[in-house]
Amino acid sequence: MITRTTAIRPGLLVSLKTSVRGNVTYNRHTLEAEEKTIAGGSSERWETTRLVANKAEQIAAGKARSAARAAISKVCVKTSNFGLLCPTADEEKLNAAVREARAIAAKFNASAEITRLGIYVVTGRIAENDAEALRGINSEIRELLDDMGRGVAAVEGAALEGQNAAVETIRAAANNARSMLPMLEPDAQVRVKLAVDASRKFAREIVRAEGNPVTVDRSVLRAVTESRFAFLDLDDEKEPEPSEFIGPMQPAAVSA
């Protein structure tokens, strides 16, 4: 019997915003004035010119911005539904990363003449019994497991190009699912890791086939299916079957 996974680790929801101001201006020139359309809408055409006063400073601002974001992102779990999450156990690492990011911005701003880099971080706490957070995280993991399953199933009868696409989908979904592990309780981690490891192993077998026919490994689909069922919504009573994964392959989102 497969039990539902309903526990997440306490953590922090991290809202990260960066801004680069100054140096760049935009001029818009109207080419065709607004005209009414037959359907009752309107049409207007214009040309926009982007002006950069100091190109070198703008490039430096972009590099500093990326470095500041990376300093914070590397200690967080990247998700599609929530953005950045950080386990409570890593809160001190997060605080240190925020200080590092702000130091990067301060160093750039001290040397820049007309550009200013801003780093803004807001955090909120997620409790282990937070039903809405649980629903969102369950949904994200379920979608990633779906992508892994579809990638595995799509190999059946696929040519080299299709096999390569399947491998890319499997690996992207598996990597993103693995990055979610720190936000899950141990039992949930085990379930997801089993599916991730089995899928990645099968992806390596596809690569070794070099375009030759590959038989879908039902044990991999079973591992994915069982893991997926553990992350269904509490009001969803339908248990997925392996055949559910036979269908159009959808690429998984890749973490930035």
C-alpha positions in Angstrom: 0.0 0.0 0.0 1.3 3.4 -0.9 1.0 6.1 1.7 0.5 9.8 0.9 3.4 12.1 1.6 2.0 15.1 3.7 5.1 16.5 5.5 7.4 19.3 4.5 10.2 20.7 6.4 9.8 24.2 8.0 11.5 26.8 5.9 11.6 30.3 4.5 10.0 31.7 1.4 12.5 34.0 -0.1 11.4 36.9 -2.3 14.5 38.2 -4.2 14.4 41.3 -6.4 17.3 43.1 -8.1 17.2 46.4 -10.0 19.6 48.3 -12.1 18.7 52.0 -12.5 20.3 54.8 -14.4 22.5 54.7 -17.5 19.8 53.5 -19.8 17.0 55.5 -21.4 14.4 54.7 -24.0 13.0 57.0 -26.7 9.8 56.0 -28.4 8.9 57.5 -31.8 5.5 57.0 -33.2 5.5 55.6 -36.8 1.8 55.2 -37.3 -0.8 57.0 -35.2 -3.5 55.1 -33.5 -6.3 53.9 -35.8 -9.5 52.2 -35.0 -9.9 48.6 -36.4 -13.0 47.1 -37.9 -13.3 44.7 -35.0 -13.5 47.7 -32.6 -9.9 47.7 -31.4 -7.1 50.0 -32.3 -3.7 49.7 -34.0 -0.6 51.8 -33.4 3.0 51.3 -34.5 6.1 52.8 -33.0 9.9 52.5 -32.9 11.8 52.4 -29.6 15.5 53.4 -29.3 17.5 52.2 -26.3 20.3 54.6 -25.3 23.2 53.4 -23.0 25.3 56.3 -21.8 28.2 54.1 -20.4 28.4 50.7 -22.0 31.2 49.4 -19.8 29.4 50.4 -16.7 26.2 48.7 -17.9 28.1 45.5 -18.5 29.6 45.6 -15.1 26.2 46.2 -13.6 24.9 43.1 -15.3 27.8 41.0 -14.0 27.4 42.4 -10.4 23.6 41.7 -10.5 24.1 38.1 -11.7 26.8 37.5 -9.0 24.5 39.0 -6.3 21.5 36.8 -7.3 23.7 33.7 -7.5 25.0 34.3 -4.0 21.5 34.0 -2.6 20.1 31.4 -5.1 22.9 28.9 -4.4 21.7 28.4 -0.8 18.1 28.1 -1.7 15.8 25.6 -3.4 14.6 26.9 -6.7 10.9 26.1 -7.5 8.5 27.1 -10.2 5.5 27.7 -8.0 7.2 29.5 -5.1 10.4 30.9 -6.4 13.1 30.4 -3.8 12.7 28.4 -0.7 15.3 27.9 2.1 15.2 25.2 4.8 15.2 26.6 8.3 18.4 24.7 9.0 20.1 26.9 6.4 18.8 30.2 7.7 22.3 31.3 8.8 23.7 30.5 5.3 20.9 32.5 3.8 21.7 35.5 6.0 25.3 35.3 5.1 24.4 35.1 1.4 22.2 38.2 1.7 25.1 40.1 3.2 27.4 38.9 0.5 24.9 40.0 -2.2 24.5 43.4 -0.7 28.3 43.8 -0.4 28.6 43.0 -4.1 26.0 45.7 -4.8 27.7 48.2 -2.5 31.1 47.6 -4.1 29.7 48.2 -7.6 27.7 51.3 -6.5 30.8 52.8 -4.9 32.7 52.7 -8.3 29.8 53.4 -10.7 29.1 56.9 -11.8 25.6 56.8 -13.2 24.3 53.3 -12.5 22.8 52.0 -9.3 22.3 48.3 -8.4 19.7 47.4 -5.8 19.2 44.2 -3.9 16.0 43.5 -2.1 15.2 40.4 0.0 12.0 39.6 1.9 11.5 36.3 3.7 8.4 34.6 5.1 8.3 31.5 7.3 6.7 28.3 6.1 5.5 25.9 8.8 5.6 22.1 8.4 1.8 22.0 8.7 1.2 24.9 6.2 -1.5 23.3 4.0 -1.1 25.8 1.1 2.6 25.4 1.0 2.2 21.6 1.2 -0.2 21.7 -1.7 2.1 23.8 -3.8 5.2 21.7 -3.2 3.3 18.5 -3.7 2.0 19.9 -7.0 5.5 20.9 -8.2 7.0 17.5 -7.4 4.1 15.7 -9.0 4.6 17.7 -12.2 8.3 16.9 -12.3 7.6 13.2 -11.8 5.1 13.5 -14.6 7.8 14.9 -16.9 10.2 12.1 -15.9 7.5 9.5 -16.6 6.7 11.0 -20.0 10.3 11.2 -20.9 10.9 7.5 -20.1 7.7 6.4 -22.0 8.5 8.5 -25.0 11.6 6.5 -25.8 9.5 3.6 -27.1 10.1 3.4 -30.8 11.8 6.8 -30.9 14.7 7.6 -33.3 17.9 9.2 -32.2 16.4 12.7 -32.2 13.5 11.6 -30.1 15.8 9.7 -27.7 17.9 12.8 -27.2 14.8 14.8 -26.4 13.7 12.2 -23.9 17.1 12.2 -22.2 17.0 16.0 -21.9 13.5 15.9 -20.4 14.3 13.2 -17.9 17.5 14.8 -16.7 16.0 18.3 -16.4 13.0 17.0 -14.4 15.2 14.7 -12.3 17.6 17.6 -11.5 14.8 19.9 -10.5 13.2 17.2 -8.4 16.5 16.5 -6.6 16.9 20.2 -5.8 13.6 20.0 -3.9 14.8 17.3 -1.5 16.0 19.7 1.2 12.4 20.9 1.7 11.0 17.4 2.3 10.9 15.2 5.3 13.1 12.0 5.2 10.4 9.6 4.1 9.4 11.9 1.2 13.0 12.4 0.3 13.5 8.7 -0.1 10.5 8.3 -2.4 11.6 11.1 -4.7 15.2 10.0 -4.7 14.2 6.5 -5.8 12.4 7.9 -8.8 15.1 10.3 -9.6 17.9 7.7 -9.4 16.0 5.2 -11.5 15.1 7.8 -14.2 18.7 9.1 -14.4 20.0 5.5 -14.7 17.6 4.8 -17.6 18.6 8.1 -19.3 22.2 6.9 -19.3 21.1 3.6 -20.9 19.3 5.6 -23.6 22.6 7.6 -24.3 24.5 4.3 -24.5 22.0 3.0 -27.1 23.2 5.6 -29.5 19.9 5.7 -31.5 19.3 1.9 -31.4 15.8 0.7 -30.3 15.3 1.1 -26.5 12.7 -0.9 -24.5 10.9 1.2 -21.9 11.9 0.0 -18.4 8.6 -0.6 -16.6 10.4 -0.8 -13.3 11.3 2.9 -13.8 7.8 3.8 -14.6 6.6 2.0 -11.5 9.1 3.9 -9.3 7.9 7.2 -10.8 4.2 6.2 -10.5 4.5 5.2 -6.8 6.4 8.3 -6.0 3.9 10.5 -7.8 0.9 8.9 -5.9 2.5 9.9 -2.6 2.3 13.5 -3.7 -1.3 13.7 -4.8 -3.6 16.3 -3.3 -5.4 15.0 -0.3 -8.7 15.3 -2.1 -7.5 13.4 -5.1 -8.3 9.7 -4.8 -7.2 8.6 -8.3 -4.1 6.4 -8.4 -2.1 6.9 -11.6 -1.2 4.0 -13.8 2.0 3.6 -15.7 0.1 3.9 -19.0 -0.7 7.5 -17.9 2.8 8.4 -19.0 2.4 7.2 -22.6 1.6 10.3 -24.5 3.1 13.6 -25.7 6.4 14.4 -24.0 6.5 17.8 -22.3 9.9 19.4 -21.5 10.6 20.1 -17.9 11.5 23.6 -16.6 15.3 24.0 -16.0 16.4 25.8 -12.9 18.1 28.9 -13.5 
